[in-house]
């Protein structure tokens, strides 16, 4: 029983981490280096994530500063950021690339909120599927005679409590992301 609960918690925690990662990629008015996590550049013939070829830091509140380790990569980095679907325009100055986050219009805010709600719903579905799998394991154990029906009911209650806990975490993360998006 404990192994089922441990597996359940581990899988649900991965769903939460996946949600947080997805939320980091949703742009707000503030600069966040995680937004560039999916940008890949051609680094000597290999597609390499930008954060493995450069230092990325936040300057002021709305500007990312990218300092490539190899200065010959500057045009590649600019091209990769421009061609990504992030809607960002990099500008180079000396050996740094600056990316200013554009202010969000009301329309784009609503689009990002919709995207965040969709990601949160996907996480809820994932968590419910994990609950279903754990409940099926418990039922299989009961039908095989490994546990009693009372133990099965207790286990299902524990599984439901864990599910409720993780669903509330998803709701809390969504609320935080929505408030970030609505700030001006």
Secondary structure, 3 states (H helix, E strand, C coil): CHHHHHHHHHHHHHHHHHHHHHHHHCCCCCCCHHHHCCCEEEECCEEEEHHHCEEEEEECCCEEEEEECCHHHHHHHHHHHHHCCCCCCEEEECCEEEEECCCCCHHHHHHHHHHHHHHHHHHHHHHHHHHHHHHHHHHHHHHCCCCCHHHHHHHHHHHHHHHHHHHHHHHHHHHHHHHHHHCC
